[in-house]
Amino acid sequence: MSALTITDPVLHDFAEDVGVEGPVSIAGGRTRWSVGGAVDDSARLLAAPSGIVAYAASEMTVQVRAGTTTAELAEELTRHGQRTALPERGGTVGGAVAVGENPVDLMARGRLRDAVLQVRYVSAEGELVTGGGPVVKNVTGYNLPKLMTGSLGTLGLLVEFVLRTNPVPAASLWLAAEGSDPLAAFDAIYRPAGVLWDGATTWVHLEGHGPDLEHEAAVLHDLSGFVEVEGAPALPPHRWSIPASEASTVPAGAGASVMAIGSGLAWGEHPQPGRPIEPGVAALSARVKHNFDPSGRLNPGRTVGH
Amino acid sequence: MSMRGQPTVTRRGHEATDGPTLEPMGIFDRLSRRGATVEPLVADLREALSDERVRVDGAQRALMAKDASVFGGGVAGPTCFPVSTAEVQAIMRVATRHDSAVVPRGAGTGLAGGAIPLGAPIVVSTGKMNRILDVDEANRVAWVEPGVINLDLSKHLQSRGFHFAPDPSSQAVCTLGGNVANNSGGPHCLAYGVTDAHILAVEVVLPDGEVVMLGGLDPEPAGYDLRGAFVGGEGTLGIATRIAVRLTKNPPAVRTLLLSFGEVRDAAETVSAIIAAGIVPAALEVMDQRITVAVENFVGAGYPTDAAAVLLAEIEGLEAGVDIDAAAIERIGRANGATEVRRAGSDHERELLWKGRKTAFGAIAQLAPDYYLHDTVVPRAALADVLEEVYEIADRHDVVVMNVFHAGDGNLHPLLLFDAREEGTLERVHAAGAEILRASLAAGGVLSGEHGVGVEKQRFMDELFSDADLEHQNRLRRSFDPVCRANPGKVLPMGHSCADIQALRAVPAEVWG
């Protein structure tokens, strides 16, 4: 029996519920339900299994079922001084991975796609499939976890993950300054946890050891008068993804917005317009979809990339 | 000798003529001697590139038939040296017209046989696509061609305060295209992640000749993460022609510690304890006594040769934090039985310590004519037990084993030393290797942490993955390459379409034998 043999009866029961035919989808917390468009009314809605299966802080991995809330997982990890690359704005682990939604402070926590070490899903044929592996480093075979992260459940219904965790740094500090150049602040700091800018105010999030943060806070104060603030600004409702090189200008059509300097995540008052996929990539994507879900029964109506 | 297309094991460093499948160069020797180009495939390739950049002579084909692995049995067709995406595309179209397979090749430093040509494919060398196209410091991204050497990029970035984080032991010669194909690691991947965490976008010539840009410079590019699927594809999904790599800021402060232990187990337990204490060093490397002695004789780095194991720990960051973490690591090490803790007192001393680690595989050349470097990953908690098993397995098969590994990642690299001229040695080495793999799997580990599957571990894939798992990997593969044109015979075990010898039908044996 290999490390990947699936013995969990909960997953087998779920695979049986998915069955072998008929349109089907998973509803989690509906926090990100509209991403990729509405699921056809014809689809049966299932609830993914939930619960933390295994967690060993010294391995820096946690095995968690898709229906677990991000809040429950965060609470358990925090108890052991750790966290993961999931966004913490509600909903389920499965929903966040299906969307491929990065945390606001991805420069500190890492990208979600890099944290998904192993994925388990139910295929269009109703079979349980494992991709990747349960350890922090692995290049055995093709990278199904990457393909599944952000796939909106259109290639397989996501049921369980092994995620990489990381220690929470010893200290954390938020600073802000009005009218400063966000790029200058970004460049002045070795590895900021986050730099946010709303067109007028720059917020810098520092994490690490206390004495280093004091030093960097002093550097930012001298640079353009940064002072300590309570935390992050409120973020507008619509998430945008823009090239990092464009994050120091307010995106056209976003309305009131906040940009993450360095990463290119942004939050706008209005949704981001559709981002066209070039024809060659669209054709390749269509082959992927066809090979994984020939009858189109998985999350019908949803399309990846908008 | 084995069936054509099936890899065989040969002794490292043998002259090409020792490989039984390489002797009859046949038509291409005659062609190159006469300078004629009557063979239609070669004529079309030369038409697409130039006469000089399509080589079919015996020496070239012998060179391309091997890589840095212990595997032989490769048979190369013509080698092409394209200089542009358009030329790679032209090669792929010629290959399609002639129904020939194509194998991309960087520096050939792979250890799993991923670059070994099976079925006499066209070999596409990226050697002449070695330009750094653009460095955008402000946005921490550089565009490079696939033939750029890993260390050359970091050297190029050094004065600007940046580097490319993945640093495989072969970084002085291996290429970024090869790093992308293998999703390469290296000692400093513990904190920074392996290659795919540092690749933003890849321009790829697909096996049907279509050119696509996968990924993008924004954090969540629209569509499936085909960039992520491509990285680590071992050349079976197409050929990367331009790569956008993420730049990592050079750390303001570095501390390098060398901890000595009386037991290998103590070193392994120290590693787990460091991680459990919430410290993620930039690197955590362990060397056992045998390799430490060999390295010390080779480079004189000042390693303690009387310790059962040494742990090389490196912390990067800001001045205060690196001292806090270094002190904690020293404390944890002593609590777990460290007999000596040394801090590198200067850049020179630090470089010397790393030189020892990075030249470990060169150092063993003084001990035995051949070596086989394994690569598996186990959970950190299982490191000490699996290491003990590795020593027992080697003893049982009468093979000398040394261990030098990325302990922080649980990434073992047992090094089996042998002399292939001794009757029956190779069989013992392979039997020991197979047992080491199985011990790693039994401990909850995987087959490879950074070398890949290539031809080396195909036959073990079904011991890790179920039939359904492998079928789904095959679906990914076929989405990129429905006709198994790119690097056939690799990764997936026999019985899955693109791995099957049936797929290597393209060129008649009598032409390329």
Interface residues (C-beta under 8 A of the other chain):
Chain A: S2 A3 L4 T5 A56 A57 S58 E59 M60 G81 Q82 G100 E101 N102 L106 G110 R111 R113 D114 S123 E127 L128 V129 T130 G131 G133 P134 V135 V136 K137 N138 V139 T140 G141 Y142 N143 L144 K146 L147 T149 G150 S151 L155 G156 N166 P167 V168 A170 L183 D187 Y190 R191 G208 H209 G210 P211 D212 H215 E216 S241 I242 P243 A244 S245 G262 S263 G264 L265 R275 P276 I277 E278 G280 V281 A282 A283 L284 S285 R287 V288 N291 F292 V304 G305 H306
Chain B: D136 A138 N139 R140 V141 N182 N183 G185 C189 G193 V194 D196 A197 L206 E210 V211 V212 M213 L214 G216 L217 D218 P219 E220 P221 A222 G223 Y224 D225 L226 R227 G228 A229 V231 G232 G233 K249 P251 P252 S272 A273 I275 A276 G278 I279 V280 G317 L318 E319 A320 G321 I324 D325 V377 V378 P379 R380 A381 H406 D409 G410 N411 L441 G444 G445 V446 L447 S448 G449 E450 H451 G452 V453 K457 M461 E463 L464 F465 S466 A468 D469 L470 H472 Q473 R475 L476 R477 R478 S479 F480 P482 V491 L492
